């Protein structure tokens, strides 16, 4: 009996050695077969690194917020606040 693609994906997902890109590719294939274009698009962005997606459209977990700090030997420590990293 042949194992289904969903069962393959589930089996691979519980193995620590399975590369995440392989899991994402299989998940994208499952999403396409299920005609879930929203999932297929999201997985495509995850695989492609959100290239070409404007910062305003990035998911919250892909945005980095912080304070840029640097050391100036003449004026001690300096910081730039309230700036979102690109």
C-alpha positions in Angstrom: 0.0 0.0 0.0 1.4 3.4 -1.0 1.8 6.0 1.6 0.0 9.3 0.9 1.8 12.6 0.6 0.2 13.9 3.8 1.4 10.8 5.7 4.9 11.3 4.3 4.8 15.0 5.4 3.6 14.0 8.9 6.3 11.3 9.2 9.0 13.7 8.0 7.9 16.5 10.3 8.5 14.4 13.4 12.1 13.5 12.4 14.6 16.0 13.6 16.9 15.3 10.7 14.4 16.3 8.0 15.4 19.6 6.4 12.8 22.4 6.8 13.0 23.3 3.1 12.0 19.7 2.2 9.1 19.9 4.6 8.0 23.2 3.2 8.2 21.9 -0.4 6.0 18.9 0.5 3.6 21.2 2.4 3.4 23.4 -0.6 2.5 20.4 -2.8 -0.2 19.3 -0.4 -1.6 22.9 -0.3 -1.7 22.9 -4.1 -3.5 19.6 -4.3 -6.0 20.8 -1.7 -6.4 24.1 -3.8 -5.3 26.2 -0.8 -3.7 29.1 -2.6 -3.4 31.1 0.6 -1.2 28.3 2.2 0.7 27.8 -1.0 1.5 31.5 -1.2 2.6 31.7 2.4 4.8 28.6 2.0 6.3 30.1 -1.1 7.2 33.3 0.8 8.8 31.2 3.6 10.9 29.3 1.1 11.8 32.4 -0.9 12.6 34.6 2.1 9.8 37.1 1.4 11.9 38.6 -1.4 10.1 41.5 -3.0 7.5 41.7 -0.3 7.2 45.2 1.3 8.1 45.5 5.0 4.5 46.5 5.7 3.3 43.1 4.4 5.7 41.0 6.4 4.3 38.8 9.1 5.0 40.0 12.7 7.3 37.0 13.3 9.5 38.1 10.4 10.0 41.7 11.6 12.9 42.8 13.8 12.6 45.6 16.2 15.4 46.9 18.3 17.7 49.8 19.2 20.9 50.3 17.2 23.8 51.0 19.4 27.4 51.8 18.6 30.5 52.9 20.5 32.0 56.3 19.7 35.5 56.5 21.2 35.1 60.3 21.6 31.5 60.5 23.0 31.0 57.1 24.8 28.0 55.0 23.8 25.3 56.3 21.4 21.9 54.9 20.3 19.3 55.5 17.7 15.8 54.7 19.1 12.4 54.0 17.7 13.6 52.7 14.4 12.4 49.5 12.8 15.0 47.4 11.1 14.4 46.7 7.4 
